[in-house]
Structures are given as structure tokens and as C-alpha cells.
Amino acid sequence: MSEKASLGGVFEIGKSFEVHRLGYGAMQLTGPGVWGEPADRSNAVAVVKEAVSLGIDFIDTADSYGPDVSESIIHDALHPYPSALKIATKAGLVRTGPNQWHPVGRPEYLRQEAEMSLRRLGIERIDLFQLHRIDPKVDLAEQVGLLADLQREGKIDRIGLSEVTVSEIEAASKYAKIDTVQNLYNLANRRYEDVVEYCTANYIGFIPWFPIQTGALAEGSGLLGKIAAELGATAAQVALAWLLRRSPVILPIPGTSSISHLRENAGAGEVELTDEQFELLKGLAKL
């Protein structure tokens, strides 16, 4: 078994379980617009299997990816799961069509979706269950409180949030221990820099989604391409290596439906930036 992903180091989520920091995001396993079945389901299954063979032991998905499709593919590819594998999923967004996402945080809905994720994944407990979005129409105490109930019942292990501010993390923490935050963040878009700092200071896992901007950073023009050439790496690998160095709590989850891109991304753990390269790349960001 190749262990490329292990070179990115490890992180202990909620001081409950340890994962390699370089994971896999399963959103792109579905059809266009994150909707419906992929054009080639057998390829999607093969990608997930290859992720594990590369040493990836942290897979992030959501009930809304498809909807239901991503979780189903993960089950078909890997069940019964390797003992080291940890699966994170999410609930709180309803789909009405391709690229359409609507927050629904009613406790009864979140409970229903947790139960359905357990069934689709074929597990008794979800390792990490994340509120996909805070629903502004529902009291935060009810949304996070339901996750805390599920945790007490043993149906989920750790609790996470997605697309939140520091103040929202602090507010949610009144009702449950928050162990991860998943926000949009990458080398070029660091709007949530303060959230990364907060998570680093409080040992909260920070899971950046779109870590290479769905491939945009992989084009490698300008400074990024220059540094990639200096390191004998690809631009995507350098963008991921920058995230791994940015903070020890960052857990990048690059997603792809391509085995070759998956292997490329897993190789990011082998890339070591110099101090100068790290600082130069830091200047690319739009804060």
C-alpha cells in the first residue's frame, strides 16, 4: 500500500480519533451541479478505492451530494470499511436541482438525515457529523442542540460546523463541543483567515473546502507555477502543501473524479516549501 497521504502529517479530531491531514472530499463523485448519478459510477467507485490505497483515511461527504449519491458510492466502494478509515458527512442543506442549495436546520429534519446517512453508509455511528449551514430561520440552540442529542445517543462521535464566523463558532459552542469547522479557504481566497487563527488557537480542525479552487489553482500561472517548477511539483501540489504548512489544524480535502488527479493531490504531502516560498505564496491571497 502506498502511504503518500500520510506524509502530510496527522491530526486528532476532538481528541477522539486521529486521521492523516490530507483527506479526500467526495462532492465531485456525483453528476454535474452535484446532482444525480455520475456518468460513470464504476469510475467513481474506483476513485474512492484508490484514495484509501494511497493512505487517505479521512473522507468528507454530505447527504446533499447527489443528494444521497456520494454516500452510496462510498458504501459500495469500501464497505465493510477499513478500521482506520473515518468518514465525515453533513446535513442541513436541501437540494431542489443542480447547483441549488437551501438551508434547513429544523431538528426533526437534521435527525432524519443523520439516520438516513447511517443507513446509506452502513454504519452505527458517524465519525464526524457537520451542520452544513446554519439555518437563519431556526434557533441556533435547536440546531446544535440536536447534534448534541445525537452525540449523547451514540449516533455521532464528533460535531462540526460549515461556513461559519468566529462569533458563530463561539455561539454554537454554548450547546455542544465543536471539533471541526469547514469553510471556503485556499491559497487565493483567505477570507476566513480569522477563523483559521481561532481554530489553531483552540485546536479545532479546520477543513478548507475548494482547497485548490476546483482546479483553478492547478493551472499554475505566475508565481505559483514558478515555485512549482522550482520544487519539481505541480501547482496543485504546491497549493495543498501551502495549506498543510499554514496551520497544524488544517485538513485539506481536495476532491476529484479522476484517479490521476487523486494521485497527484496525494503527493502534496511530499512537497516541502521553503520559508521564502511560503511567504511569497502568502502574498497571492485575496483577503
N, C-alpha and C positions, 0 to 999 in steps of 0.2 A: 504493500500500500504506500502510495506517495503521501508525504506529510507536508506539502508546500504550505498549506494554510496555517500550520502550527508555527511557522516562522514569524508570524505576526504577533506572537505572544498570547497570553491568556487573561481572562477577566472573570471574577467570581460574581455572578449576578445575585444581588441580595444576600451575599454571604451564604447562599444556599447551594448553588451549583456553578461549576467552572466550565467555561467554553473558550475555544480559540477565538481571538478577537476578530479575525477575518471570517465572516459568515457568508450566507447566501440569501438574497431576497427573492422570493418566489412569485412576485407580481407578474413578471413577463412570461410566465408559463401559459397564460391564457390567450384568448383571441384578441383581435385589435380593440383598442379602447378599454382594455382589461375586462373584456366582455365575452362570454361564451367559451367554447372549446378552442384549443389551438388548432391550427391547420394540420399539424402532425403530432398527435398525442404520444405516439411511441417515442418520438424525439424528446418531448418534454419529460417523459419518464426517464429516458436515458440521461438527460442533463442532471436530474436530481440524483440519480445513482452515481454519476461521475463526481458530483460535489462531495459526496461522502467519501469516495475513493481518494479524493485529493486531501483528505484530512479535515474537511469542514464538518463541524459538529454543532452548528447553530444555524437553523433555517427559520427565516421570518416569513410569515404569510398572513392572510386575513380571510375572514368569511366572505368579504365583499369582492375578492379577486375572482371574478367569473360571472356572478358570485358562485361560491362553493367549489369551483373548478380546481383552483390551486391546491386546496386542502385534499381534494380527492386524488389528484395526481401524486402528491407527496405520499399518501397512503398506498397507492398502487405501486409506487417505486420502492418504498422502503419498509413497509410493514411485513413482519414484525421488526421493530426498529432496533438498531444497534444500541447497546446500553449507554454509550457515551453521547448519543445524539439528543439535542434539546430543540424543541420546536416552540416557537413563539407565534401566536396568532392574535387577531384583533377583532373587535366588534364595535359597532356604533355608527356605521355608515350604511345607508340603504342605497341600492342601485336601481335605477329606472331605465338604464340604457347605456350604451358605450360612452365612456368618459363623463358619466353623470353620477354624482356622489351627494348624498343628503344625510346630514347628521340626525340620528335618532338615539337618544340616550335614556329612554324610558326603562326603568329597572326590569319590567317584565320582558321587554324586548332583548335587553342585554343578557338576561338569564337564558332565554330561549336560544340565542345564538351561541352562548357558551355550551349549552347542551348539544346543539347540532354540531359544533366543532369537535366536541369529544367523540361524537358518533362517527363523523366523517373521517377523522384522523385515526379512529380505532384505539383510543387511549382512555385511561381512567382519570388522568389529571393533566391539565395543560401546564407546561413548564412556566410559560410567561404569557399572561393574558393582558392585552393592552386596550385601553379605551381609544378607539381610532380617532375620534374627535369629541370634544366636549360639546354637548348639545346645549345651546344657549336658552332653549325653551324648557329645560328641565333643571331643577335644583342640583347643583354640583354634589351636594351631600347624598342625594339619592343615587346618582350615577356611580360615584366612587364607593359609596356605602354598599351597593350591590356587589361590586367586585370584592369588597372585604368580606361580605357574606359568603361568596363562592370560595374564597380562600379558607375561611373557617370550616366550611363544609368539606374541604379537601379536594374540590374540583379544579382549583388552580393553585399553583405554587407561588409565583411572584406576580406583582402588578406593575403595569407600565402605562404611560400616557403618550399621546402623539400630538404634535403641532401645538405646543403649549409655551407660555411665557414663564418666567421665574415666579411671578406672583401667582399664576395658576398652579404651578407645582406646589408652592407653599400652601395654598388654599386646599388643594386635594390632600396634602399630607396630614391635614387635621382628621381625616376619615380613614386613611389607610397608609401603610408604608409604601412609598413609591420607589421602585428599584430600577426602572429604566425610563428614558424619555426618547421618543423617536421624532425628530424634526428634520425638515429640509436643511441640509448643510453639506457643503462641499468646498473645494479649493476656491472656486469662483464666487460662491454665494455664502457669505458668513453672517447673514442677518441675525442668527441666533448665537452670536459669539458670547453674549452674557449668559445664555443657558448652558453652553459648554463649560464656562467658568464655574457656574453654580454646581453643575453635575460633578465636575472634577473635585471641587472642594468638599462635596458631600458623598462621594463615592456612589454616585448614581450612574448606571450605564447610559451612555449617550449613543443612540443608534441613528446615524445620519442616513436619511433616505435620499435617493438620487445622488449617491456619493461621487459618481462621475458624470452627472447630469445626463443620464440616459445615453451615454456615449459621446456627448458633445466635447467633453474634455479629452476624449481619446483621439481627437483629430490632431492634437499635438502641435499646433502652430505656435510661433513666437517662443517666449521664454520656456514654456512647458516642454515644447519639442526639443529645444536646445539642451535642457537639463536631462531629458530622457536619453538623448543621444550620448551625452557625457557618461551616463550611467550604464549604457548598453541595455536600456529597458524601454518599455513602451510608455506613451504618455498616460494611458490609463493606469498602469502600474505605479507611476510616479504620483499621480493624483491620489491613489489609495495609500501609498506609502506616506504621503504628507499627512493624511488623516490619522494614520496609526501613530505617527510621531507627535501630532498636535496635542493629544492628551491620552493618558493611560486608560481612561474610561471609555474612549471611543471604540465602537464596534461597527465597522463598515459592513454593509450587506449588499454589495454590488449584485444586481440581478441581470440575467441574460437567458435567452433561449438557445444559445449557441455553445456547444461543448468547447470549441476553440477559444471563444471569449472567456468562458468559465476558467479554463486552464490558465489563460493569460492573467485574469484577475487574481487567481490563487497565488500566482508568482509574485504578487506585490509584497508579500512578506519577506522576500529575499532582497528587496531594494533598500539600500541604506543611504539616506540623504546626508550630505554634509551640513554643518551649521549654516554655512553661507547659502547653500541651495535651499534649505528650509526657509530662511528669512527672505530670500529673493521671491520664492513662490508665494509666501505670505502676502506680498505686496500686490498680487494679482486680484485679490478679493474685492468684491463689491459689498461693503458692509451696510 
